[in-house]
Amino acid sequence: MKNLVLVGFMGSGKTSAGKLAAQRLGLTFVDMDAVVEQRHGQTISQIFETKGEAFFRQRERALVRELASFQDRVIATGGGIVLDGNNLRDFSRTSIVICCWVDSRVAYERTKDAKHRPLLGLLGTDSDRLARVEKLLRERESLYKAIPNRIDTSAMSVEQQADEIVRMYKQQAGA
Protein backbone atom coordinates (compact mmCIF):
# COMPACT_ATOMS: atom_id res chain seq x y z
CA MET A 1 0.00 0.00 0.00
CA LYS A 2 1.06 3.57 -0.60
CA ASN A 3 2.25 5.65 2.30
CA LEU A 4 -0.11 8.14 3.85
CA VAL A 5 1.69 11.40 4.65
CA LEU A 6 0.09 13.94 6.97
CA VAL A 7 1.23 17.53 6.57
CA GLY A 8 0.07 20.56 8.52
CA PHE A 9 0.80 23.19 11.10
CA MET A 10 1.63 22.33 14.70
CA GLY A 11 -1.50 21.45 16.61
CA SER A 12 -3.35 20.27 13.51
CA GLY A 13 -3.58 16.70 14.84
CA LYS A 14 -1.11 14.97 12.52
CA THR A 15 0.37 12.78 15.23
CA SER A 16 -2.72 12.00 17.30
CA ALA A 17 -5.01 11.32 14.34
CA GLY A 18 -2.16 9.71 12.39
CA LYS A 19 -1.62 7.06 15.06
CA LEU A 20 -5.33 6.24 15.04
CA ALA A 21 -5.51 6.20 11.24
CA ALA A 22 -2.49 3.86 11.10
CA GLN A 23 -4.24 1.45 13.47
CA ARG A 24 -7.42 1.52 11.41
CA LEU A 25 -5.51 0.95 8.16
CA GLY A 26 -3.14 -1.66 9.57
CA LEU A 27 -0.11 0.45 8.63
CA THR A 28 3.02 1.38 10.58
CA PHE A 29 2.99 4.85 12.14
CA VAL A 30 6.08 7.07 11.86
CA ASP A 31 6.46 10.48 13.52
CA MET A 32 9.28 12.24 11.69
CA ASP A 33 10.16 14.52 14.59
CA ALA A 34 10.42 11.52 16.92
CA VAL A 35 12.74 9.75 14.47
CA VAL A 36 15.02 12.81 14.24
CA GLU A 37 15.05 13.11 18.03
CA GLN A 38 15.88 9.43 18.45
CA ARG A 39 18.68 9.48 15.90
CA HIS A 40 20.31 12.58 17.35
CA GLY A 41 19.68 11.96 21.03
CA GLN A 42 18.15 15.42 21.46
CA THR A 43 14.69 16.93 21.36
CA ILE A 44 13.80 19.07 18.36
CA SER A 45 14.05 22.14 20.61
CA GLN A 46 17.56 21.11 21.68
CA ILE A 47 18.58 20.51 18.06
CA PHE A 48 17.31 24.00 17.15
CA GLU A 49 19.22 25.49 20.11
CA THR A 50 22.52 23.66 19.67
CA LYS A 51 22.75 23.02 15.94
CA GLY A 52 20.25 25.44 14.43
CA GLU A 53 17.19 25.21 12.25
CA ALA A 54 19.25 24.68 9.06
CA PHE A 55 20.79 21.52 10.54
CA PHE A 56 17.35 20.25 11.52
CA ARG A 57 15.94 20.96 8.04
CA GLN A 58 18.85 19.01 6.48
CA ARG A 59 18.11 16.00 8.71
CA GLU A 60 14.41 16.34 7.93
CA ARG A 61 15.13 16.44 4.18
CA ALA A 62 17.28 13.29 4.37
CA LEU A 63 14.54 11.51 6.32
CA VAL A 64 11.96 12.46 3.68
CA ARG A 65 14.09 10.82 0.99
CA GLU A 66 14.44 7.72 3.14
CA LEU A 67 10.76 7.42 4.08
CA ALA A 68 9.55 8.10 0.55
CA SER A 69 11.21 4.83 -0.48
CA PHE A 70 9.09 2.78 1.95
CA GLN A 71 5.50 1.58 1.73
CA ASP A 72 2.76 0.83 4.22
CA ARG A 73 3.47 3.79 6.50
CA VAL A 74 1.42 6.61 7.97
CA ILE A 75 3.92 9.43 8.32
CA ALA A 76 3.32 12.51 10.48
CA THR A 77 5.61 15.27 9.28
CA GLY A 78 6.86 18.31 11.11
CA GLY A 79 4.94 21.52 10.47
CA GLY A 80 7.77 23.05 8.44
CA ILE A 81 8.07 20.20 5.95
CA VAL A 82 6.37 22.41 3.34
CA LEU A 83 9.22 24.95 3.43
CA ASP A 84 11.21 22.79 1.00
CA GLY A 85 9.10 21.93 -2.06
CA ASN A 86 11.28 18.87 -2.73
CA ASN A 87 9.84 17.23 0.37
CA LEU A 88 6.28 17.22 -0.96
CA ARG A 89 7.45 16.25 -4.46
CA ASP A 90 9.29 13.21 -3.07
CA PHE A 91 6.38 12.15 -0.88
CA SER A 92 3.85 12.70 -3.68
CA ARG A 93 5.64 10.15 -5.87
CA THR A 94 5.06 7.29 -3.45
CA SER A 95 2.40 8.51 -1.06
CA ILE A 96 -0.98 10.03 -0.63
CA VAL A 97 -0.41 13.40 0.99
CA ILE A 98 -3.14 14.94 3.12
CA CYS A 99 -2.92 18.40 4.64
CA CYS A 100 -4.45 18.80 8.08
CA TRP A 101 -5.46 22.44 8.17
CA VAL A 102 -6.08 24.20 11.48
CA ASP A 103 -7.22 27.71 12.36
CA SER A 104 -4.58 29.81 14.15
CA ARG A 105 -6.64 30.21 17.34
CA VAL A 106 -7.24 26.45 17.53
CA ALA A 107 -3.55 25.76 16.84
CA TYR A 108 -2.68 28.17 19.64
CA GLU A 109 -5.10 26.50 22.07
CA ARG A 110 -3.76 23.05 21.23
CA THR A 111 -0.11 24.08 21.61
CA LYS A 112 -0.14 26.82 24.26
CA ASP A 113 1.13 24.59 27.06
CA ALA A 114 3.65 22.65 24.96
CA LYS A 115 7.28 23.20 25.87
CA HIS A 116 8.64 21.16 22.95
CA ARG A 117 7.72 23.56 20.14
CA PRO A 118 11.03 25.16 19.09
CA LEU A 119 9.49 27.84 16.90
CA LEU A 120 7.29 28.99 19.77
CA GLY A 121 10.08 28.72 22.30
CA LEU A 122 9.45 30.08 25.72
CA LEU A 123 7.73 33.24 24.58
CA GLY A 124 6.64 35.33 27.52
CA THR A 125 2.93 36.00 27.35
CA ASP A 126 0.01 34.14 25.83
CA SER A 127 -0.47 37.00 23.37
CA ASP A 128 3.18 36.60 22.27
CA ARG A 129 2.59 32.91 21.56
CA LEU A 130 -0.69 33.59 19.75
CA ALA A 131 0.97 36.27 17.61
CA ARG A 132 3.80 33.84 16.75
CA VAL A 133 1.32 31.10 15.77
CA GLU A 134 -0.63 33.56 13.60
CA LYS A 135 2.55 34.81 11.91
CA LEU A 136 3.95 31.33 11.19
CA LEU A 137 0.62 30.05 9.89
CA ARG A 138 0.19 33.10 7.66
CA GLU A 139 3.69 32.55 6.23
CA ARG A 140 2.94 28.90 5.43
CA GLU A 141 -0.75 29.13 4.54
CA SER A 142 -0.31 29.16 0.76
CA LEU A 143 2.04 26.14 0.97
CA TYR A 144 -0.47 24.13 3.00
CA LYS A 145 -3.40 25.19 0.84
CA ALA A 146 -1.56 24.13 -2.33
CA ILE A 147 -1.96 20.50 -1.21
CA PRO A 148 -5.07 19.20 -2.99
CA ASN A 149 -6.12 16.70 -0.30
CA ARG A 150 -6.98 18.86 2.67
CA ILE A 151 -9.19 18.64 5.73
CA ASP A 152 -9.97 21.35 8.26
CA THR A 153 -9.34 19.80 11.65
CA SER A 154 -10.22 22.91 13.65
CA ALA A 155 -13.59 21.62 14.89
CA MET A 156 -12.84 17.89 14.72
CA SER A 157 -12.12 15.43 17.48
CA VAL A 158 -9.14 13.13 16.96
CA GLU A 159 -11.55 10.30 16.08
CA GLN A 160 -13.39 12.41 13.50
CA GLN A 161 -10.11 13.50 11.98
CA ALA A 162 -8.85 9.91 11.78
CA ASP A 163 -12.14 8.85 10.15
CA GLU A 164 -11.79 11.57 7.50
CA ILE A 165 -8.11 10.76 6.90
CA VAL A 166 -8.90 7.07 6.42
CA ARG A 167 -11.82 7.90 4.10
CA MET A 168 -9.68 10.22 1.96
CA TYR A 169 -6.79 7.76 1.88
CA LYS A 170 -9.02 4.89 0.75
CA GLN A 171 -10.67 7.10 -1.87
CA GLN A 172 -7.31 8.26 -3.26
CA ALA A 173 -5.79 4.77 -3.10
CA GLY A 174 -8.79 3.25 -4.81
CA ALA A 175 -9.31 0.86 -1.90
Number of C-alpha atoms within 10 A of each C-alpha: 13 18 26 31 25 27 27 30 26 25 24 29 26 31 24 15 25 26 21 20 27 21 14 12 16 12 19 16 20 19 17 19 20 16 13 18 16 12 10 13 11 14 17 22 20 15 19 17 12 11 11 13 16 11 13 18 17 11 15 22 16 12 16 20 14 11 19 22 13 13 15 16 21 29 28 24 23 20 20 18 21 22 14 13 10 14 18 19 14 17 20 15 13 18 28 19 25 21 24 26 24 22 17 23 14 17 22 22 13 15 19 16 10 14 11 14 15 16 17 19 14 13 12 8 9 13 11 13 19 21 16 18 24 16 13 18 22 12 12 16 15 11 18 24 14 11 16 10 17 20 18 14 25 19 11 15 12 20 13 13 25 24 16 19 26 20 14 19 23 14 10 14 14 7 8
